[in-house]
């Protein structure tokens, strides 16, 4: 895969990892909290639940109760979403579905790695990502373009350096990279 493709994947992961997880749950999900074991029959679902879960109607009764529960929870989250949130979730799910299996596995591996980090490290990553997202679009694109153009060894070195920086140093580093003030120090 090209470095350009990896950059798009990483950007997509960081931009939508929560939605990807929700979409995965929607696609893989299911068991009712009130019924361990046998689950709940399709006929016992409310009309609202059936409407959201209609694509599972023919197979519902064959699902294990834990999968039914995950699907029911996902259906409730979906029902609670605003129309714009649903639109974004659909778009992101379509994007996820269109990825090659290797790309999806790479994203899932990164999500698992993220969840294996201690909470403080997860929070640091979230703050850094949010700051990056809040940069003007031109700066973000400049940073991504420069990253994609780096040779693999230089990327590795920058990743190592990044891990040792404070949040403030990272923010300054991103701004310098976007404006071209910092070569590859």
C-alpha positions as CSV (number, residue, x, y, z in Angstrom):
1,X,0.0,0.0,0.0
2,X,1.3,3.5,-0.7
3,X,2.1,5.9,2.0
4,X,-0.6,8.2,0.6
5,X,-3.2,5.4,1.2
6,X,-1.9,4.8,4.7
7,X,-2.3,8.5,5.4
8,X,-5.9,8.5,4.3
9,X,-6.5,5.4,6.3
10,X,-5.0,6.9,9.5
11,X,-6.9,10.1,9.0
12,X,-10.1,8.1,8.5
13,X,-9.3,6.1,11.6
14,X,-8.7,9.0,13.8
15,X,-11.6,10.9,12.4
16,X,-14.2,8.2,12.7
17,X,-12.9,5.4,14.9
18,X,-15.9,5.8,17.2
19,X,-18.4,5.6,14.3
20,X,-16.5,2.7,12.9
21,X,-16.9,0.8,16.1
22,X,-20.6,1.7,16.3
23,X,-21.1,0.6,12.7
24,X,-19.2,-2.6,13.3
25,X,-21.5,-3.3,16.3
26,X,-24.5,-2.5,14.0
27,X,-23.2,-5.0,11.5
28,X,-22.0,-7.7,13.9
29,X,-24.2,-7.1,16.9
30,X,-26.8,-8.7,19.5
31,X,-28.4,-10.1,23.1
32,X,-31.2,-8.7,25.2
33,X,-30.2,-7.7,28.7
34,X,-33.4,-9.2,30.0
35,X,-32.9,-12.6,28.6
36,X,-29.6,-14.4,28.8
37,X,-29.6,-17.7,27.0
38,X,-32.5,-17.8,24.6
39,X,-32.6,-14.2,23.6
40,X,-35.8,-12.6,22.4
41,X,-37.9,-13.6,19.4
42,X,-38.4,-11.2,16.5
43,X,-42.1,-11.1,17.3
44,X,-41.5,-9.7,20.8
45,X,-39.5,-6.7,19.5
46,X,-41.3,-3.3,19.5
47,X,-42.3,-1.9,16.1
48,X,-39.5,0.7,16.5
49,X,-36.9,-2.0,17.1
50,X,-38.2,-4.0,14.1
51,X,-38.0,-1.0,11.9
52,X,-34.4,-0.3,12.7
53,X,-33.4,-4.0,12.7
54,X,-35.5,-5.0,9.6
55,X,-32.4,-6.2,7.7
56,X,-32.0,-8.9,10.4
57,X,-35.6,-10.1,10.4
58,X,-35.1,-13.4,8.7
59,X,-32.1,-14.4,10.8
60,X,-33.0,-12.7,14.1
61,X,-34.3,-15.8,15.9
62,X,-31.1,-17.8,15.0
63,X,-28.8,-15.2,16.6
64,X,-27.2,-15.9,19.9
65,X,-28.7,-13.8,22.7
66,X,-25.5,-11.8,23.1
67,X,-25.6,-10.7,19.5
68,X,-29.2,-9.8,19.8
69,X,-28.4,-7.6,22.8
70,X,-25.6,-5.8,20.9
71,X,-28.0,-5.2,18.0
72,X,-30.7,-3.9,20.3
73,X,-28.3,-1.5,22.0
74,X,-27.1,-0.3,18.6
75,X,-30.6,0.1,17.4
76,X,-31.4,2.3,20.4
77,X,-28.3,4.4,19.8
78,X,-29.3,4.8,16.1
79,X,-32.8,5.8,17.1
80,X,-31.5,8.5,19.4
81,X,-29.2,10.0,16.7
82,X,-30.1,13.3,15.0
83,X,-30.7,13.1,11.3
84,X,-27.3,14.7,10.6
85,X,-25.6,12.2,12.8
86,X,-27.3,9.3,11.0
87,X,-26.2,10.7,7.6
88,X,-22.6,10.9,8.8
89,X,-22.8,7.4,10.3
90,X,-24.2,6.0,7.0
91,X,-21.4,7.7,5.0
92,X,-18.7,6.4,7.3
93,X,-20.2,2.9,7.2
94,X,-20.2,3.0,3.4
95,X,-16.6,4.1,3.5
96,X,-15.8,1.3,6.0
97,X,-17.6,-1.3,3.9
98,X,-15.7,-0.2,0.8
99,X,-12.3,-0.6,2.4
100,X,-10.2,-3.6,1.5
101,X,-10.1,-6.3,4.1
102,X,-6.5,-5.6,4.9
103,X,-7.3,-1.9,5.5
104,X,-10.2,-2.8,7.8
105,X,-7.9,-5.2,9.7
106,X,-5.2,-2.5,10.0
107,X,-7.8,-0.1,11.4
108,X,-9.1,-2.6,13.9
109,X,-5.6,-3.4,15.0
110,X,-4.9,0.3,15.6
111,X,-8.2,0.5,17.6
112,X,-7.2,-2.5,19.7
113,X,-3.8,-0.9,20.3
114,X,-5.4,2.4,21.3
115,X,-7.7,0.6,23.8
116,X,-4.8,-1.3,25.3
117,X,-3.1,2.0,26.3
118,X,-3.5,3.4,29.7
119,X,-6.3,6.0,30.1
120,X,-3.8,8.9,30.5
121,X,-2.1,8.0,27.2
122,X,-5.5,7.6,25.5
123,X,-6.5,11.1,26.7
124,X,-3.2,12.6,25.5
125,X,-3.8,11.1,22.0
126,X,-7.4,12.4,22.0
127,X,-6.2,15.9,23.0
128,X,-3.5,15.9,20.3
129,X,-5.9,14.7,17.7
130,X,-8.5,17.3,18.6
131,X,-5.9,20.0,18.4
132,X,-4.9,18.7,14.9
133,X,-8.6,18.7,13.9
134,X,-8.9,22.3,15.0
135,X,-6.1,23.5,12.9
136,X,-7.2,25.4,9.7
137,X,-7.8,22.9,6.8
138,X,-4.8,24.3,4.9
139,X,-2.5,23.5,7.8
140,X,-3.9,20.0,8.2
141,X,-3.5,19.3,4.5
142,X,0.1,20.7,4.5
143,X,1.0,18.5,7.5
144,X,-0.6,15.4,5.9
145,X,1.2,16.1,2.5
146,X,4.5,16.5,4.2
147,X,4.0,13.3,6.2
148,X,3.1,11.3,3.0
149,X,6.2,12.6,1.3
150,X,8.7,11.4,4.0
151,X,10.7,8.3,3.5
152,X,9.8,5.4,5.9
153,X,12.9,5.7,8.0
154,X,12.3,9.4,8.6
155,X,8.7,8.7,9.6
156,X,9.9,6.1,12.1
157,X,12.3,8.7,13.6
158,X,9.6,11.3,13.8
159,X,7.2,8.8,15.5
160,X,9.8,8.1,18.1
161,X,10.5,11.8,18.6
162,X,6.7,12.5,18.8
163,X,6.4,10.0,21.7
164,X,8.8,11.9,23.8
165,X,7.3,15.4,23.3
166,X,4.9,17.3,25.6
167,X,1.5,18.4,24.3
168,X,2.8,21.9,23.9
169,X,5.9,20.7,21.9
170,X,3.6,18.6,19.7
171,X,1.4,21.6,18.9
172,X,4.4,23.8,18.1
173,X,5.8,21.0,16.0
174,X,2.6,20.6,14.0
175,X,2.5,24.4,13.3
176,X,6.1,24.4,12.3
177,X,5.6,21.5,9.9
178,X,2.6,23.1,8.4
179,X,4.4,26.3,7.7
180,X,7.6,24.7,6.6
181,X,9.6,26.4,9.3
182,X,10.9,23.1,10.7
183,X,12.8,20.8,8.4
184,X,13.2,17.3,9.8
185,X,15.0,18.1,13.0
